[in-house]
Amino acid sequence: MATNEFQKGVKFSYTDSIDYAPSAVVSKHILKKDSGNVSLFAFDKGEGLSEHTAPFDAIVEVMDGKAEVIINGASHFLNAGETIIMPANVPHALHAVERFKMVLTMIKAGMLTISI
């Protein structure tokens, strides 16, 4: 088992697996693979990630709180239970309107392998 991933075959809760920290963004890898990553984040109110791009699509699933996700200059406000896809190579940013927890799933293009 890789030390940078959650233990496989063991039940866990997204919201209970990460804690908020004052004036900080906390992250943990759930899975980290060449084909993509699944990560858990906790943002304190007012924290965020500045505008950037990524070479692959990313799914943001808000588990707790409220976030502003800005994609190509357009603001989207997400509450717990809501999801949005940030497209590859498009500028995006995140901002904690309230403190929030999210799962980020990144799928890297061209990495799919099919075994027969």
PEVEN-V331829 format. One line per field, one symbol per residue. ss: DSSP state (H for helix, E for strand, L for the rest). phi: phi as a letter, one per 40 degrees, with the letter a starting at -180 (. if undefined). psi: psi as a letter, one per 30 degrees, with the letter a starting at -180 (. if undefined). Layout:
ss=???
phi=???
psi=???
This chain:
ss=LLLLLLLLLLLLLLLLLLLLLLLLEEEEEEEEELLEEEEEEEELLLLEEEEELLLLEEEEEEEELEEEEEELLEEEEEELLLEEEELLLLLEEEEELLLEEEEEEEELLLLLLLLL
phi=.cccbcccgbcabdcccabcbdfabbbaccbbbccibbbbbbbcdgcabcdabbcacbbbbccagabbbbbfgccbcbbdgbbabccdgbdaabaccbcababbbbbccgbcbbbb
psi=kkfgllkkgkklkefffkllkkhlkklkkekjlefllklkkjklkflaklkllkgllkkkjkfkaklkkjjhfkkkkklkflllkjlkgkkllkkjelklklkkjkkkkggkkkk.
